[in-house]
């Protein structure tokens, strides 16, 4: 590279660093993407909340179960979740979760785009980490504009999404659905859970089919497997997850897991794409 080009490159990099150091209120109108990087060693929950800007969550390591618009979304490693602005959502997070979040200025996002899971390519992974390193992207900086364009182009909703579960509307069915996510209930017969929720097995069948499009047994199986995914991503062994989910063999558990998510339980343990 000619010396003049090297000098220009060095000056532009220096300018970008200065921009990062001196951002203040006057710079706010020019910031079109912000970021947040948080690691949750012990996992946990975040109760219902909203954001003024659309949000893209990326599980660099670990997994998330999100509740949005009456649906349970399963977000494993190397997937991202798009959440529209001002949309209430809550999370259940695995241990060892490395969460990387981008916030898009509303004019930088499609207002019609609903919540959805997006596969994260190696290129998008690196771009997300770069924004997290920079803190925010400034539309006055060429590098930032290019990085923002790349990220928007890489967030694609045309790939099949992992399992989503529609939440039933009936209060009794909702109580039953909450039980399905509890590991303590994994070995309890469905009829007993229905009775505890205040409805018969026959009524549960009718409500879940009408409101969720699945039988309660199928809904329960997917709920249990989604919790297994989150726990495996957090460090639980596949054998332990199989027993906890109520399966008598690792083979049967792996087959059910692969059928539900399109990848084997071992893939839920995958870590970051790079050491960045």
ABEGO torsion letter per residue (X at the ends): XBAAAAAAAAAAAAAAAAAAAABBAAAAAABABBBBBBBBAAEEBBBBBBBABBBBBBBABEBBBBBBGGBBBBBBBGBBBBBBBGBBBBBBBBBGBBBBBBBBBAAABBAABBBBBBBBBAAAAAAAAAAAAAGBBBAABAAAAAAAAAAAAABBAABBBBBBBBBBABAAAAAAAAAAABAAAAABBAAAAAAAAGBBAAAAAAAAAAAAGBBAAAAAAAAAAAAAAAAAAAGBBAAAAAAAAGBABAAAAAAAAAAAAGBBAAAAABBBABAX
